[in-house]
């Protein structure tokens, strides 16, 4: 006798269709106009399927963004901290530019009013990347590329803050040369004397 299907088990093709539909509709219509009904219709699934797997559109968008972010290169260590940061930040900038920027800014805005979503955003998307950043910075400290007493939280703010500032205020992302300049200025404050 076969076991009954588990209603919580996700069909991967339906999951992918839902996440892709959510991002596409968000890019076309904006986060504020995105609805579970529209996602379901576009993905060819029922609203019930979506609500079985996610409690809100914010949770759907978070998973879609998290999936994309997981494809980004981790903080590599080639021995050249500035070049490694440029590689990492270039990947982050690609994630934060159209068509994804609407989804990310909408998610951030919604998280300001939804504690559960804010917690999920921190734990799933932000905290693991901060941990990876700090691990790379500790390697740089050990190799003498960063001051041994450099505050890694300040380093994080100096290096990533301008990118998120530009995202939130729709100022456009820096090009490759601007990014090199940004990194050089940020590192100047935390490199050994």
C-alpha positions as CSV (number, residue, x, y, z in Angstrom):
1,X,0.0,0.0,0.0
2,X,1.4,3.4,-0.9
3,X,1.7,6.2,1.6
4,X,-0.5,9.2,1.2
5,X,1.1,12.3,-0.2
6,X,2.5,14.8,2.3
7,X,0.6,18.1,1.7
8,X,3.6,20.1,3.0
9,X,6.1,18.5,0.5
10,X,6.7,20.9,-2.3
11,X,6.6,20.1,-5.9
12,X,9.9,21.7,-7.2
13,X,8.5,22.7,-10.6
14,X,5.5,24.4,-8.9
15,X,7.8,26.0,-6.4
16,X,10.0,27.4,-9.2
17,X,7.0,28.6,-11.1
18,X,5.7,30.4,-8.1
19,X,9.0,32.1,-7.3
20,X,9.6,33.1,-10.9
21,X,6.0,34.4,-11.3
22,X,6.4,36.5,-8.1
23,X,9.6,38.1,-9.2
24,X,8.3,38.7,-12.7
25,X,5.1,40.3,-11.5
26,X,6.9,42.3,-8.9
27,X,9.2,43.7,-11.6
28,X,6.3,44.5,-13.9
29,X,3.8,45.9,-11.4
30,X,5.8,46.7,-8.3
31,X,5.8,45.1,-4.9
32,X,2.8,47.0,-3.6
33,X,0.5,45.7,-6.4
34,X,1.7,42.1,-6.1
35,X,-0.9,39.7,-4.9
36,X,-1.0,36.0,-4.1
37,X,-3.9,35.7,-6.5
38,X,-1.8,37.2,-9.4
39,X,1.2,35.0,-8.5
40,X,-1.1,31.9,-8.5
41,X,-2.7,32.7,-11.8
42,X,0.7,33.4,-13.4
43,X,2.3,30.3,-12.0
44,X,-0.6,28.1,-12.9
45,X,-1.2,26.9,-9.3
46,X,-3.9,27.5,-6.7
47,X,-3.8,30.2,-4.0
48,X,-4.2,27.3,-1.6
49,X,-0.9,25.8,-2.8
50,X,0.9,29.1,-2.2
51,X,-0.6,29.6,1.3
52,X,0.3,26.0,2.2
53,X,4.0,26.8,1.6
54,X,4.2,30.5,2.5
55,X,2.2,32.7,4.9
56,X,2.4,35.9,2.8
57,X,3.7,37.4,-0.4
58,X,6.6,38.7,1.5
59,X,7.6,35.2,2.4
60,X,7.3,34.2,-1.3
61,X,9.5,37.1,-2.3
62,X,12.0,36.4,0.5
63,X,12.4,32.8,-0.7
64,X,12.8,33.9,-4.3
65,X,15.5,36.4,-3.4
66,X,17.2,34.0,-1.1
67,X,17.4,31.5,-3.9
68,X,19.0,34.1,-6.2
69,X,21.4,35.2,-3.4
70,X,22.5,31.6,-2.9
71,X,23.7,31.6,-6.4
72,X,26.1,34.5,-5.7
73,X,29.8,33.7,-5.3
74,X,30.8,33.4,-1.6
75,X,33.5,35.7,-0.3
76,X,36.5,34.4,-2.1
77,X,40.1,34.7,-0.9
78,X,42.5,35.3,-3.7
79,X,44.9,37.2,-1.4
80,X,43.8,40.6,-2.7
81,X,41.1,41.9,-0.4
82,X,40.1,44.9,-2.6
83,X,39.7,42.6,-5.7
84,X,37.8,40.0,-3.7
85,X,35.4,42.7,-2.3
86,X,34.9,44.1,-5.9
87,X,33.9,40.6,-7.1
88,X,31.5,40.1,-4.2
89,X,30.0,43.5,-4.4
90,X,29.6,43.3,-8.2
91,X,27.5,40.1,-7.6
92,X,25.4,41.9,-5.0
93,X,24.9,44.9,-7.2
94,X,23.7,42.5,-10.0
95,X,21.2,41.1,-7.6
96,X,20.0,44.5,-6.5
97,X,19.4,46.0,-10.0
98,X,16.3,45.7,-12.2
99,X,14.3,43.6,-12.4
100,X,15.0,42.5,-8.8
101,X,15.3,45.9,-7.1
102,X,11.5,46.3,-6.8
103,X,11.2,43.0,-5.0
104,X,14.0,43.7,-2.6
105,X,13.0,47.3,-1.7
106,X,9.4,46.1,-1.3
107,X,10.5,43.3,1.0
108,X,12.5,45.7,3.1
109,X,9.6,48.1,3.4
110,X,7.2,45.3,4.4
111,X,9.6,43.9,6.9
112,X,9.6,47.3,8.7
113,X,5.9,46.5,9.6
114,X,6.0,42.7,9.9
115,X,8.2,41.4,12.8
116,X,8.0,37.8,11.6
117,X,9.1,38.7,8.0
118,X,11.8,41.0,9.4
119,X,13.2,38.1,11.5
120,X,13.1,35.7,8.6
121,X,14.8,38.3,6.4
122,X,17.6,38.7,9.0
123,X,18.0,35.0,9.6
124,X,17.8,33.7,6.1
125,X,19.2,36.4,3.9
126,X,21.2,38.9,6.0
127,X,22.9,37.0,8.9
128,X,24.6,34.3,6.7
129,X,26.1,36.9,4.4
130,X,27.3,39.0,7.3
131,X,28.9,35.9,8.8
132,X,30.7,35.1,5.5
133,X,31.8,38.8,5.2
134,X,33.3,38.8,8.7
135,X,35.1,35.5,8.1
136,X,36.7,37.0,5.0
137,X,37.6,40.1,7.0
138,X,39.2,38.0,9.7
139,X,41.4,36.3,7.1
140,X,42.4,39.7,5.8
141,X,43.3,40.7,9.4
142,X,45.4,37.6,9.9
143,X,47.2,38.3,6.6
144,X,47.9,42.0,7.5
145,X,45.5,43.4,4.9
146,X,43.3,44.9,7.6
147,X,44.3,46.4,10.9
148,X,44.1,43.8,13.7
149,X,41.8,46.0,15.7
150,X,39.5,46.9,12.8
151,X,35.9,46.8,13.9
152,X,34.3,44.4,11.5
153,X,30.8,45.8,12.1
154,X,32.1,49.2,11.0
155,X,33.8,47.6,8.0
156,X,30.5,46.0,7.0
157,X,28.7,49.4,7.2
158,X,31.5,51.2,5.3
159,X,31.6,48.7,2.5
160,X,27.9,47.6,2.1
161,X,26.2,50.7,3.4
162,X,26.6,52.8,0.2
163,X,25.2,50.1,-1.9
164,X,22.0,49.7,0.1
165,X,21.7,53.5,0.4
166,X,21.7,53.7,-3.4
167,X,19.2,50.9,-3.5
168,X,16.7,52.4,-1.0
169,X,16.8,55.9,-2.5
170,X,16.8,54.8,-6.1
171,X,20.2,56.5,-6.9
172,X,21.4,53.8,-9.2
173,X,24.2,51.3,-8.6
174,X,27.8,52.3,-8.9
175,X,29.6,51.2,-12.1
176,X,32.8,49.2,-11.9
177,X,35.1,52.2,-11.5
178,X,32.9,53.8,-8.9
179,X,32.8,50.6,-7.0
180,X,36.6,50.4,-7.0
181,X,36.7,53.9,-5.6
182,X,34.1,53.1,-2.9
183,X,36.1,50.0,-1.8
184,X,39.4,51.9,-1.8
185,X,38.0,54.7,0.4
186,X,36.3,52.2,2.8
187,X,39.5,50.1,3.1
188,X,41.6,53.2,3.8
189,X,39.8,53.6,7.1
190,X,40.4,50.0,8.3
191,X,43.8,49.0,6.8
192,X,46.9,48.9,9.0
193,X,48.7,52.2,9.5
